[in-house]
Amino acid sequence: MLPFSQILRKPNQAFRTEKILAAIDLGTNSFHIVVVKLRPDGTLEYLTKEKESVRLGSGSSDYAVITNEAMDRGIACLKRFKTLADSYQAEIRAVATSALREAENRLTFLDRAEKETGIQIQVISGNEEARLIYLGILQGLPVYEKRILLIDIGGGSTELLIGEKGEILFSTSMKLGAIRLTEKYLKKDPISATDLQKCRIHIESVLSAFLPQIETWKPFLVVGSSGTITSVTSMVLEKKGEKRERLNGTEIPIDAFKEIRKQVLDAESIKKRLKIPGLDAKRGDIIVGGILVLDEVLQRIKAPSFTVSDFALREGIVYDTIESWYRHTDTSLPRLDNIREKAIKTVANLYPQGKEHAETVAKLTLQMFDDLKSLHGLGNLERDYLETACYLHQVGLCLSHHNYHKHSYYIIRNSEAMVGFSNAEIEIIALLARYHRKGGPKGKHEEFKVLRPEDQLLVRKLASFLRIGDGLDRSEKSIIERLDAVFEKGKVNCRLYIQKGADPNLEIWSVSEKKDLFEDTFGIKLDFHLHSL
């Protein structure tokens, strides 16, 4: 992956006109929106940004549900953000983190958001959240060439990441958010010494599994982002009598942090904490939990200081989206970003014996997909899903041949290596692998029936192509060199060009058995015609 600064300085113009993006971060504590303009020369202009304290995770200590009150607050905020984005005629990308990631009733919120605001929300994994935060930080601090330890303490989770030159060396997401800890241990006002100690012990126990791994990556620069970090920084600066509009790049020595930590923990009630200069009134009730997490990390790694980043998840969303825009133009940027490529390769390596077959399947499947654009009406993003599924559809064979398509689904769906993809994208790709053989999608399948109707149709369309591509290499000997597909007179004629002297009977039989999903989905007949090269 190229540094985004290099991407945006590329001399060739990817777009004829300006493009405007509104990036929305639905956090557990706050919702954020930033609106940016991407000019044809690749430079960015930030048009506006807003933040609202929504407390989506409040009221449920185990995050099992989003309460009706929190849901109403969230939808109301999204309506305002939608109005703001529309005023700039901006394309919207919205990403949700811990609260929606864990809530059993998240689909209720997602459906309401789409119906009442028109906003489709991506719910991302903890590791993907860490990756996007890292991309955001790279835009605000000159740390691309440095090895950094990223600490991001949110409302529901804390992300730790080791990164260097745009590469992720280590990342984890822990259920140690400021709101989560407050709801579970620190809700009483004033906070008792016993509850404070219980919270400390819990934080120590969770972090103990990861901090020894982090130690092995020293030396590194410690970088902190998001609410707890910026609140601590504001209090440090107020104590020093400094006023700054931007906190980005501020270095906080460990001794200055310890002074603020003591001041916050000594103020056992909310009323006393709110008297601390620099502390946002909306954070007075949850700052203790966040500071305890930060304190434990900094102490355990013996950090002399940390550097503050004003850039975080929302900026990462911006640059990740821009890279996606570039990827789908005719510029020299790769169509799949490097992070996705590495994710695909990592998962595919679970079954390296299938590499040649996967390449043949991808070649034939995508040839057919590209030839039939007028029929399926899908674009480059959907093509990416299909290509990824082509390379990963056989990984389940690393476990067992019996029902290996179901194993492939499970591996893709649950692999932490699938960074660069949202949860919804991973689900679609995993289902494509699931349906590349045996029975096609059925309404009784739990994984399929929970999809939105439009995503069900997308899975049916893409899976029908993958089934044909896989069938055309049934012998795994690459007998079919290439194909041409033509949609005419209400049916598809597919010309298959075979190796000279090869016997394609197995491929023809296989694809005849697997073409039913294609014919049912598109309501047309599919015929195959053999040609020798």
QUIKANOR-V317723 format. One record per residue. N is the residue number from 1. RES is the residue in three letters. SS is DSSP state (h for helix, s for strand, l for the rest). OMEGA is omega in whole degrees, -180 to 180 (NA if undefined). Layout:
n: (N,N)
res: (RES,RES)
ss: (SS,SS)
omega: (OMEGA,OMEGA)
This chain:
n: (1,2,3,4,5,6,7,8,9,10,11,12,13,14,15,16,17,18,19,20,21,22,23,24,25,26,27,28,29,30,31,32,33,34,35,36,37,38,39,40,41,42,43,44,45,46,47,48,49,50,51,52,53,54,55,56,57,58,59,60,61,62,63,64,65,66,67,68,69,70,71,72,73,74,75,76,77,78,79,80,81,82,83,84,85,86,87,88,89,90,91,92,93,94,95,96,97,98,99,100,101,102,103,104,105,106,107,108,109,110,111,112,113,114,115,116,117,118,119,120,121,122,123,124,125,126,127,128,129,130,131,132,133,134,135,136,137,138,139,140,141,142,143,144,145,146,147,148,149,150,151,152,153,154,155,156,157,158,159,160,161,162,163,164,165,166,167,168,169,170,171,172,173,174,175,176,177,178,179,180,181,182,183,184,185,186,187,188,189,190,191,192,193,194,195,196,197,198,199,200,201,202,203,204,205,206,207,208,209,210,211,212,213,214,215,216,217,218,219,220,221,222,223,224,225,226,227,228,229,230,231,232,233,234,235,236,237,238,239,240,241,242,243,244,245,246,247,248,249,250,251,252,253,254,255,256,257,258,259,260,261,262,263,264,265,266,267,268,269,270,271,272,273,274,275,276,277,278,279,280,281,282,283,284,285,286,287,288,289,290,291,292,293,294,295,296,297,298,299,300,301,302,303,304,305,306,307,308,309,310,311,312,313,314,315,316,317,318,319,320,321,322,323,324,325,326,327,328,329,330,331,332,333,334,335,336,337,338,339,340,341,342,343,344,345,346,347,348,349,350,351,352,353,354,355,356,357,358,359,360,361,362,363,364,365,366,367,368,369,370,371,372,373,374,375,376,377,378,379,380,381,382,383,384,385,386,387,388,389,390,391,392,393,394,395,396,397,398,399,400,401,402,403,404,405,406,407,408,409,410,411,412,413,414,415,416,417,418,419,420,421,422,423,424,425,426,427,428,429,430,431,432,433,434,435,436,437,438,439,440,441,442,443,444,445,446,447,448,449,450,451,452,453,454,455,456,457,458,459,460,461,462,463,464,465,466,467,468,469,470,471,472,473,474,475,476,477,478,479,480,481,482,483,484,485,486,487,488,489,490,491,492,493,494,495,496,497,498,499,500,501,502,503,504,505,506,507,508,509,510,511,512,513,514,515,516,517,518,519,520,521,522,523,524,525,526,527,528,529,530,531,532,533)
res: (MET,LEU,PRO,PHE,SER,GLN,ILE,LEU,ARG,LYS,PRO,ASN,GLN,ALA,PHE,ARG,THR,GLU,LYS,ILE,LEU,ALA,ALA,ILE,ASP,LEU,GLY,THR,ASN,SER,PHE,HIS,ILE,VAL,VAL,VAL,LYS,LEU,ARG,PRO,ASP,GLY,THR,LEU,GLU,TYR,LEU,THR,LYS,GLU,LYS,GLU,SER,VAL,ARG,LEU,GLY,SER,GLY,SER,SER,ASP,TYR,ALA,VAL,ILE,THR,ASN,GLU,ALA,MET,ASP,ARG,GLY,ILE,ALA,CYS,LEU,LYS,ARG,PHE,LYS,THR,LEU,ALA,ASP,SER,TYR,GLN,ALA,GLU,ILE,ARG,ALA,VAL,ALA,THR,SER,ALA,LEU,ARG,GLU,ALA,GLU,ASN,ARG,LEU,THR,PHE,LEU,ASP,ARG,ALA,GLU,LYS,GLU,THR,GLY,ILE,GLN,ILE,GLN,VAL,ILE,SER,GLY,ASN,GLU,GLU,ALA,ARG,LEU,ILE,TYR,LEU,GLY,ILE,LEU,GLN,GLY,LEU,PRO,VAL,TYR,GLU,LYS,ARG,ILE,LEU,LEU,ILE,ASP,ILE,GLY,GLY,GLY,SER,THR,GLU,LEU,LEU,ILE,GLY,GLU,LYS,GLY,GLU,ILE,LEU,PHE,SER,THR,SER,MET,LYS,LEU,GLY,ALA,ILE,ARG,LEU,THR,GLU,LYS,TYR,LEU,LYS,LYS,ASP,PRO,ILE,SER,ALA,THR,ASP,LEU,GLN,LYS,CYS,ARG,ILE,HIS,ILE,GLU,SER,VAL,LEU,SER,ALA,PHE,LEU,PRO,GLN,ILE,GLU,THR,TRP,LYS,PRO,PHE,LEU,VAL,VAL,GLY,SER,SER,GLY,THR,ILE,THR,SER,VAL,THR,SER,MET,VAL,LEU,GLU,LYS,LYS,GLY,GLU,LYS,ARG,GLU,ARG,LEU,ASN,GLY,THR,GLU,ILE,PRO,ILE,ASP,ALA,PHE,LYS,GLU,ILE,ARG,LYS,GLN,VAL,LEU,ASP,ALA,GLU,SER,ILE,LYS,LYS,ARG,LEU,LYS,ILE,PRO,GLY,LEU,ASP,ALA,LYS,ARG,GLY,ASP,ILE,ILE,VAL,GLY,GLY,ILE,LEU,VAL,LEU,ASP,GLU,VAL,LEU,GLN,ARG,ILE,LYS,ALA,PRO,SER,PHE,THR,VAL,SER,ASP,PHE,ALA,LEU,ARG,GLU,GLY,ILE,VAL,TYR,ASP,THR,ILE,GLU,SER,TRP,TYR,ARG,HIS,THR,ASP,THR,SER,LEU,PRO,ARG,LEU,ASP,ASN,ILE,ARG,GLU,LYS,ALA,ILE,LYS,THR,VAL,ALA,ASN,LEU,TYR,PRO,GLN,GLY,LYS,GLU,HIS,ALA,GLU,THR,VAL,ALA,LYS,LEU,THR,LEU,GLN,MET,PHE,ASP,ASP,LEU,LYS,SER,LEU,HIS,GLY,LEU,GLY,ASN,LEU,GLU,ARG,ASP,TYR,LEU,GLU,THR,ALA,CYS,TYR,LEU,HIS,GLN,VAL,GLY,LEU,CYS,LEU,SER,HIS,HIS,ASN,TYR,HIS,LYS,HIS,SER,TYR,TYR,ILE,ILE,ARG,ASN,SER,GLU,ALA,MET,VAL,GLY,PHE,SER,ASN,ALA,GLU,ILE,GLU,ILE,ILE,ALA,LEU,LEU,ALA,ARG,TYR,HIS,ARG,LYS,GLY,GLY,PRO,LYS,GLY,LYS,HIS,GLU,GLU,PHE,LYS,VAL,LEU,ARG,PRO,GLU,ASP,GLN,LEU,LEU,VAL,ARG,LYS,LEU,ALA,SER,PHE,LEU,ARG,ILE,GLY,ASP,GLY,LEU,ASP,ARG,SER,GLU,LYS,SER,ILE,ILE,GLU,ARG,LEU,ASP,ALA,VAL,PHE,GLU,LYS,GLY,LYS,VAL,ASN,CYS,ARG,LEU,TYR,ILE,GLN,LYS,GLY,ALA,ASP,PRO,ASN,LEU,GLU,ILE,TRP,SER,VAL,SER,GLU,LYS,LYS,ASP,LEU,PHE,GLU,ASP,THR,PHE,GLY,ILE,LYS,LEU,ASP,PHE,HIS,LEU,HIS,SER,LEU)
ss: (l,l,l,h,h,h,h,h,l,l,l,l,l,l,l,l,l,l,s,s,s,s,s,s,s,s,l,l,l,s,s,s,s,s,s,s,s,s,l,l,l,l,l,s,s,s,s,s,s,s,s,s,s,l,l,l,l,l,l,l,l,l,l,l,l,l,l,h,h,h,h,h,h,h,h,h,h,h,h,h,h,h,h,h,h,h,h,l,l,l,s,s,s,s,s,s,l,h,h,h,h,h,l,l,l,h,h,h,h,h,h,h,h,h,h,h,h,l,l,l,s,s,s,l,l,h,h,h,h,h,h,h,h,h,h,h,h,h,h,h,l,l,l,l,l,l,s,s,s,s,s,s,s,l,l,l,l,s,s,s,s,s,s,s,l,l,s,s,s,s,s,s,s,s,l,l,l,h,h,h,h,h,h,h,h,l,l,l,l,l,l,l,h,h,h,h,h,h,h,h,h,h,h,h,h,h,h,l,l,l,h,h,h,h,h,l,l,l,l,l,s,s,s,s,s,l,h,h,h,h,h,h,h,h,h,h,h,h,h,l,l,l,l,l,l,l,l,l,l,l,s,s,s,h,h,h,h,h,h,h,h,h,h,h,h,h,l,l,l,h,h,h,h,l,l,l,l,l,l,l,h,h,h,l,l,l,h,h,h,h,h,h,h,h,h,h,h,h,h,h,h,l,l,l,s,s,s,s,s,l,l,l,h,h,h,h,h,h,h,h,h,h,h,h,h,h,h,l,l,l,l,l,l,l,l,l,l,h,h,h,h,h,h,h,h,h,h,h,h,h,h,h,h,h,h,h,h,h,h,h,h,h,h,h,h,h,h,h,h,h,h,l,h,h,h,h,l,l,l,h,h,h,h,h,h,h,h,h,h,h,h,h,l,l,h,h,h,h,l,l,l,l,l,h,h,h,h,h,h,h,h,h,h,h,l,l,l,l,l,l,l,l,h,h,h,h,h,h,h,h,h,h,h,h,l,l,l,l,l,l,l,l,l,l,l,h,h,h,h,l,l,l,h,h,h,h,h,h,h,h,h,h,h,h,h,h,h,h,h,h,h,l,l,l,l,l,l,l,l,s,s,s,s,s,s,s,s,s,l,l,s,s,s,s,s,s,s,s,l,l,l,l,l,l,h,h,h,h,h,h,h,h,h,h,l,h,h,h,h,h,h,h,l,l,s,s,s,s,s,s,s,s,l)
omega: (176,171,-177,177,177,179,-175,177,-177,-174,-179,-178,180,-174,179,-179,178,175,-178,-177,170,179,-178,178,179,-180,179,180,-174,169,179,171,172,180,-177,176,175,-179,-180,-180,176,179,-177,171,177,-175,178,172,-180,179,175,175,-174,-178,-179,-178,-177,174,180,-173,-180,178,-179,-179,168,-177,179,180,179,179,179,178,-179,-180,179,178,180,177,178,179,179,178,179,-180,-179,179,176,-175,-174,168,-174,167,-177,-177,-180,-174,-163,-174,179,179,-173,-173,178,-179,-179,-179,176,179,-178,179,178,-179,-179,-178,-173,-179,-176,-177,173,-173,173,174,-173,178,178,180,177,176,179,180,-179,176,178,178,177,-179,-180,180,-176,-178,179,-174,-176,-177,-175,170,-177,166,178,173,178,-178,-180,180,-177,-176,172,178,173,-177,170,-180,178,179,178,-179,177,-179,-180,173,175,176,-175,-180,-178,179,-177,179,-179,-179,179,-179,-174,-172,-164,-174,-180,178,6,179,180,178,180,179,178,180,177,179,178,-178,179,179,179,-177,179,-178,-176,180,-172,-174,175,177,-180,180,-176,-178,178,0,176,174,179,180,179,179,177,-162,-179,-178,-178,177,177,-179,179,179,177,-178,177,180,179,180,-179,176,178,175,-180,179,-174,178,179,177,-179,177,-176,179,178,176,-178,178,179,178,-179,-179,-179,-177,177,179,-169,180,178,-178,180,-179,-178,177,-180,-179,177,-179,178,-178,-179,-178,-176,-177,-175,-175,-177,180,180,-180,178,177,-179,-180,-178,180,-176,179,-175,180,179,-179,177,-178,169,-180,-174,173,171,-180,-180,-171,-175,177,175,176,-180,-174,176,179,179,178,177,177,179,-176,-177,172,-180,176,-176,178,177,-177,174,180,-173,-179,178,178,-180,178,-180,-179,-179,-179,-180,-179,174,177,-175,180,-176,-174,-177,177,-180,180,178,179,180,-179,-177,-179,-177,174,180,179,-178,-179,-172,179,-178,-180,-173,175,-179,-174,-175,-179,178,176,177,178,-178,180,179,180,177,-177,-174,-170,-177,-173,179,178,177,179,-176,175,-179,-180,-175,177,177,175,178,178,-176,-178,-179,-176,-172,-178,176,-180,-176,176,-178,178,175,178,-179,178,178,180,179,-180,179,179,176,176,-180,-174,-180,178,-178,-177,178,-179,178,-178,-179,179,-174,-176,-177,-173,179,178,172,-179,-179,177,174,179,179,179,179,-179,-175,179,180,176,-178,179,180,179,179,179,-178,172,-177,-180,-177,178,179,180,177,-177,179,177,172,180,-179,176,-178,177,173,176,180,173,-176,178,-178,-180,-172,175,180,178,-179,179,-176,-174,-179,179,-179,177,-177,-176,175,178,-171,-176,-176,180,178,-177,179,-176,-176,177,-180,180,-180,180,179,-179,-176,175,177,178,NA)
